[in-house]
């Protein structure tokens, strides 16, 4: 299953480490696709990431390991 998250900056990992999209992917165990900067949605249903489409949609997969998300070494 894949989730397309159309919400501004939810794929931005530049300043925050784990972003909303990564946390959602971890929690649900699915792939999440989200914009790394501001998202512009137009009346015709089209959208761009950044006013001049300079951003991108990033893909996040679950990093969950084991039953309770522990990391085993």
Steps between C-alpha positions, in 0.01 A plus 500: 500500500614853424377827646527828312522773764399834346597731784773768497848405627396156629794343315756758618785333685750787460444656843299243691665160459194277490213675326125442516512275193775279648318470833177405320683242287655351815170489688290350220770286339429641154667722241418871532563758228510864613626843387824635641389867476180703461235335284285704260167346399308658214122507427541243220643247751860525383774584747863606508758464774621857536351789305727428202510123557849518653422250777434130476279223627711272719430135574528363854490133595453354845808468717309289747696202630346236721165504677535833685731700271815421696823498310691178559880490477 
